[in-house]
Amino acid sequence: MAIDIFIPEVWSARLQRHLDHALVYAQPSVCNREWEGEISQAGDTVHINKIGDPTIKDYDPGTDMDAPEEPDGTTNALVVDQFKYFNVMVDNVNAAQANVALLDRFGERAGVGMKNKIDAFVASKMVAGATTNVIAPTLSPWSSRPMAQAT
């Protein structure tokens, strides 16, 4: 009988979740993103002022203090020179036949892809700006052998 061999196919209305990486280098506790709101278009440069530290001196009661210092500082330039985009489309036929919100899910996946690109970019900048480890060889936490020094 045909009913005995019938195997139905069912399409789930739920999408499988991705196991996405969390931001490592570009997370707010590591990377200062305070000036993003001041960027209005590609190619902008945001000049960020930074004041210097005042000199901390010993106090000797009964003697005159040195003349006061005037604040000084430096300026860093944040140049917007990286541009990324994504472009997706769900045609009407696919949208009508799909039982999930495809465009919403594509947008979420694009957001994850952008976060990964940002994190990789920030990591490359951190590696490029890292200085040599001048402390004598440190022990690896997993063995008693010294780890290789950074060069």
VEXKOLPA-429748 format. One line per field, with one value per atom (N, C-alpha, C): atom name; x, y, z; residue number from 0. Coordinates in nm, 4 decimals. Example, Ala and Ser with C-alpha at 12.3 -4.5 7.8 and 13.67 -1.06 7.14 Angstrom:
REM residues 2
baro: (N  CA  C  N  CA  C)
x: (1.3190  1.2300  1.3200  1.2850  1.3670  1.2900)
y: (-0.5690  -0.4500  -0.3300  -0.2250  -0.1060  0.0030)
z: (0.7800  0.7800  0.7800  0.7080  0.7140  0.7870)
tido: (0  0  0  1  1  1)
REM end
This chain:
REM residues 151
baro: (N  CA  C  N  CA  C  N  CA  C  N  CA  C  N  CA  C  N  CA  C  N  CA  C  N  CA  C  N  CA  C  N  CA  C  N  CA  C  N  CA  C  N  CA  C  N  CA  C  N  CA  C  N  CA  C  N  CA  C  N  CA  C  N  CA  C  N  CA  C  N  CA  C  N  CA  C  N  CA  C  N  CA  C  N  CA  C  N  CA  C  N  CA  C  N  CA  C  N  CA  C  N  CA  C  N  CA  C  N  CA  C  N  CA  C  N  CA  C  N  CA  C  N  CA  C  N  CA  C  N  CA  C  N  CA  C  N  CA  C  N  CA  C  N  CA  C  N  CA  C  N  CA  C  N  CA  C  N  CA  C  N  CA  C  N  CA  C  N  CA  C  N  CA  C  N  CA  C  N  CA  C  N  CA  C  N  CA  C  N  CA  C  N  CA  C  N  CA  C  N  CA  C  N  CA  C  N  CA  C  N  CA  C  N  CA  C  N  CA  C  N  CA  C  N  CA  C  N  CA  C  N  CA  C  N  CA  C  N  CA  C  N  CA  C  N  CA  C  N  CA  C  N  CA  C  N  CA  C  N  CA  C  N  CA  C  N  CA  C  N  CA  C  N  CA  C  N  CA  C  N  CA  C  N  CA  C  N  CA  C  N  CA  C  N  CA  C  N  CA  C  N  CA  C  N  CA  C  N  CA  C  N  CA  C  N  CA  C  N  CA  C  N  CA  C  N  CA  C  N  CA  C  N  CA  C  N  CA  C  N  CA  C  N  CA  C  N  CA  C  N  CA  C  N  CA  C  N  CA  C  N  CA  C  N  CA  C  N  CA  C  N  CA  C  N  CA  C  N  CA  C  N  CA  C  N  CA  C  N  CA  C  N  CA  C  N  CA  C  N  CA  C  N  CA  C  N  CA  C  N  CA  C  N  CA  C  N  CA  C  N  CA  C  N  CA  C  N  CA  C  N  CA  C  N  CA  C  N  CA  C  N  CA  C  N  CA  C  N  CA  C  N  CA  C  N  CA  C  N  CA  C  N  CA  C  N  CA  C  N  CA  C  N  CA  C  N  CA  C  N  CA  C  N  CA  C  N  CA  C  N  CA  C  N  CA  C  N  CA  C  N  CA  C  N  CA  C  N  CA  C  N  CA  C  N  CA  C  N  CA  C  N  CA  C  N  CA  C)
x: (0.0825  0.0000  0.0886  0.0522  0.1324  0.1459  0.0509  0.0561  0.1712  0.2092  0.3177  0.4538  0.4740  0.6053  0.6107  0.5021  0.4990  0.5849  0.6814  0.7669  0.7478  0.6816  0.6568  0.7840  0.7921  0.9003  0.8377  0.8982  0.8458  0.9513  0.9085  0.9978  0.9732  1.0754  1.0624  1.0496  0.9708  0.9567  1.0659  1.1556  1.2638  1.3971  1.4832  1.6178  1.7124  1.8127  1.9130  2.0004  2.0299  2.1138  2.2599  2.3334  2.4769  2.5471  2.6602  2.7440  2.8484  2.8144  2.8978  3.0032  3.1130  3.2176  3.1689  3.2123  3.1881  3.3017  3.2763  3.3839  3.4906  3.6157  3.7259  3.7991  3.8485  3.9295  3.8451  3.7356  3.6552  3.5419  3.5408  3.4357  3.4567  3.3505  3.3612  3.4600  3.4838  3.5779  3.7235  3.7484  3.8852  3.9124  3.8183  3.8369  3.7430  3.7998  3.7216  3.6547  3.5230  3.4477  3.3641  3.4104  3.3364  3.3117  3.3971  3.3887  3.3141  3.2567  3.1838  3.0703  3.0045  2.8921  2.9324  3.0603  3.1066  3.1443  3.1397  3.1724  3.0448  3.0474  2.9263  2.9354  3.0569  3.0687  3.2057  3.2166  3.3436  3.4490  3.5688  3.6786  3.6944  3.6016  3.6124  3.7381  3.7852  3.8911  3.8386  3.8460  3.8047  3.9323  3.9536  4.0698  4.0312  4.1054  4.0751  4.1853  4.1458  4.2419  4.2649  4.3872  4.4225  4.5127  4.4755  4.5588  4.6697  4.7784  4.8903  4.8647  4.9504  4.9392  5.0157  4.9578  5.0331  5.1445  5.2488  5.3604  5.3202  5.3380  5.3093  5.4396  5.4343  5.5559  5.5411  5.6545  5.6543  5.6176  5.5388  5.4972  5.5815  5.6353  5.7162  5.6521  5.5830  5.5161  5.6140  5.5700  5.6515  5.7368  5.7334  5.8098  5.7133  5.7591  5.6749  5.6621  5.5442  5.5228  5.5805  5.6107  5.6541  5.5400  5.5739  5.4720  5.3762  5.2493  5.1540  5.1860  5.1541  5.1727  5.0503  5.0727  4.9609  4.9318  4.8032  4.7694  4.8298  4.8817  4.9276  4.8738  4.8911  4.8390  4.8772  4.8160  4.8417  4.7083  4.7162  4.5972  4.6200  4.5233  4.5246  4.4222  4.4533  4.3597  4.2988  4.1670  4.0947  4.0477  4.1138  4.0827  3.9936  3.8803  3.7868  3.8293  3.9066  3.9597  3.9234  3.8335  3.7869  3.6375  3.5976  3.4576  3.4139  3.3052  3.2500  3.1001  3.0427  2.8987  2.8538  2.7230  2.6643  2.5398  2.4972  2.3842  2.3138  2.1921  2.1160  1.9783  1.9179  1.7841  1.7098  1.5839  1.4964  1.3831  1.3754  1.2709  1.1333  1.0280  0.8919  0.8515  0.8966  0.8608  0.9208  1.0506  1.1140  1.0526  1.0229  0.9636  0.8263  0.7479  0.6143  0.6219  0.7219  0.7315  0.8020  0.8815  0.9558  0.8633  0.8835  0.8019  0.8828  0.9895  1.0702  1.0960  1.1327  1.1628  1.3069  1.3254  1.4599  1.5403  1.4789  1.5531  1.6010  1.5192  1.5621  1.6826  1.6777  1.7893  1.9154  1.9005  2.0177  2.0808  1.9983  2.0493  2.1263  2.0743  2.1452  2.2803  2.2826  2.4072  2.5073  2.4568  2.5457  2.6048  2.5257  2.5763  2.6872  2.6715  2.7755  2.9013  2.8833  2.9989  3.0737  2.9997  3.0632  3.1408  3.0806  3.1487  3.2790  3.2767  3.3988  3.5061  3.4660  3.5618  3.6226  3.5385  3.5857  3.6835  3.6484  3.7340  3.8694  3.8699  3.9958  4.0798  4.0156  4.0874  4.1515  4.0750  4.1280  4.2427  4.2277  4.3347  4.4618  4.4487  4.5680  4.6368  4.5584  4.6165  4.6883  4.6300  4.6934  4.8248  4.8266  4.9490  5.0554  5.0144  5.1101  5.1692  5.0906  5.1383  5.2018  5.2057  5.2623  5.4130  5.4657  5.6093  5.6689  5.7993  5.8689  5.8620  5.8430  5.8424  5.9869  6.0217  6.1603  6.1818  6.0755  6.0905  6.1489  6.2440  6.3088  6.2039  6.2429  6.1441  6.0510  5.9246  5.8262  5.7908  5.7488  5.7120  5.5724  5.5582  5.4266  5.3411  5.2137  5.1289  5.1023  5.1355  5.1059  5.2290  5.3456  5.4652  5.5714  5.6797  5.7886  5.8933  5.8677  5.9624  5.9354  6.0393  6.0173  5.9497  5.8611  5.7953  5.8905  5.8719  5.9512  5.9190  6.0177  5.9967  5.9441  5.8646  5.8178  5.9358  5.9340  6.0404  5.9852)
y: (-0.1167  0.0000  0.1253  0.2277  0.3491  0.4264  0.4171  0.4910  0.4428  0.3154  0.2599  0.3194  0.3616  0.4112  0.5634  0.6278  0.7735  0.8349  0.9172  0.9878  1.1363  1.2042  1.3468  1.4285  1.5425  1.6385  1.7625  1.8069  1.9216  2.0313  2.1529  2.2675  2.3442  2.3580  2.4283  2.5777  2.6410  2.7865  2.8560  2.7799  2.8368  2.8114  2.9090  2.8952  2.8469  2.7706  2.7271  2.8455  2.8606  2.9709  2.9429  3.0474  3.0389  3.0536  2.9889  3.0086  3.1132  3.2386  3.3493  3.3851  3.4400  3.4902  3.6180  3.6389  3.7665  3.8605  3.9898  4.0849  4.0643  4.0640  4.0482  4.1811  4.2337  4.3556  4.4821  4.4780  4.5980  4.6124  4.5319  4.5468  4.6764  4.7332  4.8638  4.8689  4.7583  4.7633  4.7613  4.7372  4.7316  4.8466  4.8760  4.9749  5.0937  5.2124  5.3332  5.3740  5.3699  5.4050  5.5311  5.6150  5.7331  5.8338  5.8402  5.9450  5.9010  5.7833  5.7382  5.8319  5.8906  5.9801  6.1101  6.1445  6.2685  6.2482  6.1261  6.0954  6.1077  6.1911  6.2096  6.1467  6.1252  6.0654  6.0013  5.9183  5.8526  5.9576  5.9369  6.0282  6.1359  6.1434  6.2431  6.2208  6.3278  6.3205  6.3872  6.3161  6.3707  6.3946  6.5202  6.5546  6.5403  6.4579  6.4262  6.4842  6.5727  6.6367  6.5497  6.5550  6.4826  6.5734  6.5960  6.6809  6.5983  6.6661  6.5998  6.5854  6.5121  6.4933  6.6032  6.6583  6.7559  6.6851  6.7580  6.7033  6.6934  6.5761  6.5551  6.5794  6.6716  6.7126  6.6884  6.6817  6.6679  6.8017  6.7953  6.9160  6.9302  7.0481  7.0784  7.1990  7.1754  7.2872  7.3997  7.5203  7.6369  7.6858  7.6186  7.6655  7.7021  7.7893  7.8300  7.7162  7.7098  7.6123  7.6677  7.5772  7.6173  7.6900  7.7602  7.8275  7.7229  7.7592  7.6629  7.6294  7.5074  7.4630  7.5008  7.5238  7.5462  7.4153  7.3840  7.2586  7.2541  7.1407  7.1178  6.9825  6.9506  6.8232  6.7932  6.6895  6.6444  6.6267  6.6071  6.5825  6.4563  6.3687  6.2496  6.2702  6.2214  6.2311  6.0937  6.0866  5.9652  5.9818  5.9128  5.9247  5.8078  5.8389  5.7356  5.6936  5.5847  5.5412  5.3953  5.3377  5.2018  5.2080  5.1492  5.1532  5.0122  4.9662  4.8331  4.8471  4.7517  4.7501  4.6083  4.5867  4.4611  4.4938  4.4016  4.4242  4.2902  4.2765  4.1529  4.1859  4.0861  4.1028  3.9711  3.9774  3.8611  3.8952  3.8212  3.8542  3.8128  3.8641  3.8438  3.6974  3.6185  3.4766  3.4043  3.4266  3.3622  3.4100  3.5396  3.5936  3.5321  3.5131  3.4554  3.3081  3.2347  3.0915  3.0611  3.1535  3.1294  3.1469  3.0624  3.0756  3.1380  3.2093  3.2843  3.4230  3.5166  3.6519  3.6544  3.6195  3.6052  3.7347  3.8461  3.9722  4.0109  3.9881  4.0161  3.9313  3.8046  3.7143  3.7491  3.7878  3.8309  3.9546  4.0472  4.1670  4.1321  4.0381  3.9940  3.9315  3.8485  3.7830  3.8861  3.9876  4.0940  4.1705  4.1954  4.2635  4.1840  4.0533  3.9675  3.9718  3.9678  3.9757  4.1066  4.2180  4.3483  4.3503  4.2973  4.2941  4.2150  4.1041  4.0241  4.1008  4.1738  4.2550  4.3646  4.4304  4.5365  4.4792  4.3652  4.3037  4.2652  4.2086  4.1709  4.2942  4.4035  4.5271  4.5844  4.5907  4.6438  4.5553  4.4241  4.3323  4.3572  4.3793  4.4035  4.5338  4.6361  4.7632  4.7452  4.6652  4.6416  4.5651  4.4658  4.3893  4.4794  4.5618  4.6507  4.7528  4.7949  4.8956  4.8388  4.7062  4.6450  4.6647  4.6815  4.6951  4.5619  4.5526  4.4294  4.4059  4.2817  4.2445  4.2432  4.3366  4.3465  4.2737  4.2219  4.1458  4.0095  3.9623  3.8332  3.7248  3.6109  3.5079  3.4760  3.4726  3.4356  3.2884  3.2288  3.0885  3.0747  2.9727  2.9417  2.8897  2.9286  2.8778  2.7287  2.6689  2.5275  2.4391  2.4970  2.4147  2.4910  2.4257  2.4920  2.5458  2.5335  2.5862  2.7327  2.8143  2.9564  2.9693  3.0671  3.0960  3.1790  3.1733  3.2557  3.4015  3.4869  3.6297  3.6895  3.7939  3.8671  3.9425  3.9560  4.0301  4.1486)
z: (0.0000  0.0000  0.0000  -0.0698  -0.0846  0.0455  0.1330  0.2590  0.3452  0.3371  0.4176  0.3831  0.2594  0.2187  0.2052  0.2364  0.2263  0.3374  0.2985  0.3947  0.3692  0.4612  0.4381  0.4590  0.3890  0.4103  0.4722  0.5804  0.6528  0.6520  0.6243  0.6265  0.7553  0.8347  0.9617  0.9395  1.0244  1.0188  1.0990  1.1596  1.2392  1.1698  1.1759  1.1207  1.2300  1.1904  1.2861  1.3235  1.4519  1.4985  1.4687  1.4379  1.4185  1.5524  1.5657  1.6836  1.6459  1.6680  1.6244  1.7286  1.6790  1.7664  1.8343  1.9545  2.0213  1.9842  1.9868  1.9645  2.0712  2.0289  2.1222  2.1358  2.0272  2.0296  2.0192  1.9468  1.9240  2.0249  2.1296  2.2305  2.3086  2.3627  2.4294  2.5451  2.6139  2.7262  2.6805  2.5519  2.4988  2.4033  2.3177  2.2111  2.2342  2.2427  2.2643  2.1338  2.1316  2.0115  2.0345  2.1260  2.1697  2.0570  1.9577  1.8559  1.7314  1.7305  1.6121  1.5740  1.6739  1.6469  1.5783  1.5827  1.5203  1.3729  1.3263  1.1867  1.1056  1.0021  0.9226  0.7846  0.7339  0.6001  0.5828  0.4811  0.4500  0.4193  0.4707  0.4463  0.5518  0.6472  0.7551  0.8385  0.8993  0.9989  1.1248  1.2363  1.3658  1.4456  1.4868  1.5676  1.7142  1.7863  1.9255  2.0132  2.1030  2.1936  2.3165  2.3661  2.4880  2.5702  2.6979  2.7822  2.8452  2.8772  2.9430  3.0922  3.1605  3.3049  3.3781  3.4845  3.5638  3.6417  3.6709  3.7480  3.8945  3.9533  4.0952  4.1710  4.2654  4.3359  4.4856  4.5541  4.6996  4.7628  4.8671  4.9373  5.0634  5.0813  5.2010  5.2695  5.3833  5.4507  5.4845  5.4678  5.4998  5.3846  5.2704  5.1544  5.0426  4.9561  4.8436  4.7420  4.6812  4.5735  4.4441  4.3528  4.2190  4.1484  4.0429  3.9620  3.9042  3.8896  3.8346  3.6889  3.6537  3.5152  3.4334  3.3061  3.2145  3.1427  3.1246  3.0562  2.9159  2.8806  2.7436  2.7016  2.5787  2.5321  2.3895  2.3403  2.2040  2.1324  2.0049  1.9237  1.8420  1.8452  1.7594  1.6494  1.5310  1.4193  1.3927  1.3973  1.3624  1.2186  1.1272  0.9852  0.9448  0.8864  0.8423  0.7011  0.6960  0.5662  0.5350  0.6107  0.5846  0.5538  0.4421  0.4002  0.3643  0.4204  0.3932  0.3683  0.2968  0.2758  0.2478  0.2530  0.2094  0.1292  0.0462  -0.0417  -0.0616  -0.0121  -0.0279  -0.0827  -0.1444  -0.1991  -0.1847  -0.1478  -0.1477  -0.2432  -0.3538  -0.4511  -0.3973  -0.4600  -0.4113  -0.4075  -0.5057  -0.5087  -0.3892  -0.3647  -0.2495  -0.1188  -0.1098  0.0124  0.0377  -0.0701  -0.0558  -0.0164  -0.0678  -0.0399  0.0916  0.1405  0.2641  0.3836  0.4832  0.6025  0.7164  0.6791  0.7752  0.7169  0.7994  0.7534  0.7014  0.5758  0.5186  0.5243  0.4889  0.4854  0.6246  0.7256  0.8630  0.9008  0.8666  0.9007  0.8214  0.6943  0.6167  0.6807  0.7271  0.7938  0.9205  0.9986  1.1191  1.0835  0.9800  0.9384  0.8862  0.8151  0.7661  0.8834  0.9867  1.1066  1.1729  1.1805  1.2384  1.1521  1.0213  0.9308  0.9458  0.9602  0.9808  1.1123  1.2190  1.3479  1.3378  1.2654  1.2500  1.1729  1.0689  0.9923  1.0806  1.1598  1.2497  1.3512  1.4093  1.5107  1.4509  1.3316  1.2665  1.2357  1.1924  1.1626  1.2887  1.3977  1.5236  1.5731  1.5608  1.6033  1.5230  1.3924  1.3096  1.3502  1.3855  1.4307  1.5643  1.6532  1.7834  1.7667  1.6802  1.6564  1.5942  1.4975  1.4314  1.5287  1.6280  1.7221  1.8473  1.8580  1.9790  1.9829  2.1033  2.1210  2.1622  2.1525  2.1885  2.3385  2.3752  2.5159  2.5643  2.6520  2.6983  2.8301  2.8887  3.0120  2.9743  3.0533  3.0262  3.0077  2.9505  2.9167  3.0336  3.0011  3.1026  3.0865  3.1924  3.1859  3.1291  3.0478  2.9958  3.1108  3.1175  3.2263  3.2143  3.0977  3.0772  3.0886  3.1064  3.1184  3.1966  3.2241  3.2968  3.2008  3.0693  2.9708  2.9436  2.9271  2.8926  2.7586  2.7475  2.6196  2.5334  2.4036  2.3117  2.3355  2.3283  2.3449  2.2163  2.2307  2.1139  2.0546  1.9231  1.8563  1.7839)
tido: (0  0  0  1  1  1  2  2  2  3  3  3  4  4  4  5  5  5  6  6  6  7  7  7  8  8  8  9  9  9  10  10  10  11  11  11  12  12  12  13  13  13  14  14  14  15  15  15  16  16  16  17  17  17  18  18  18  19  19  19  20  20  20  21  21  21  22  22  22  23  23  23  24  24  24  25  25  25  26  26  26  27  27  27  28  28  28  29  29  29  30  30  30  31  31  31  32  32  32  33  33  33  34  34  34  35  35  35  36  36  36  37  37  37  38  38  38  39  39  39  40  40  40  41  41  41  42  42  42  43  43  43  44  44  44  45  45  45  46  46  46  47  47  47  48  48  48  49  49  49  50  50  50  51  51  51  52  52  52  53  53  53  54  54  54  55  55  55  56  56  56  57  57  57  58  58  58  59  59  59  60  60  60  61  61  61  62  62  62  63  63  63  64  64  64  65  65  65  66  66  66  67  67  67  68  68  68  69  69  69  70  70  70  71  71  71  72  72  72  73  73  73  74  74  74  75  75  75  76  76  76  77  77  77  78  78  78  79  79  79  80  80  80  81  81  81  82  82  82  83  83  83  84  84  84  85  85  85  86  86  86  87  87  87  88  88  88  89  89  89  90  90  90  91  91  91  92  92  92  93  93  93  94  94  94  95  95  95  96  96  96  97  97  97  98  98  98  99  99  99  100  100  100  101  101  101  102  102  102  103  103  103  104  104  104  105  105  105  106  106  106  107  107  107  108  108  108  109  109  109  110  110  110  111  111  111  112  112  112  113  113  113  114  114  114  115  115  115  116  116  116  117  117  117  118  118  118  119  119  119  120  120  120  121  121  121  122  122  122  123  123  123  124  124  124  125  125  125  126  126  126  127  127  127  128  128  128  129  129  129  130  130  130  131  131  131  132  132  132  133  133  133  134  134  134  135  135  135  136  136  136  137  137  137  138  138  138  139  139  139  140  140  140  141  141  141  142  142  142  143  143  143  144  144  144  145  145  145  146  146  146  147  147  147  148  148  148  149  149  149  150  150  150)
REM end
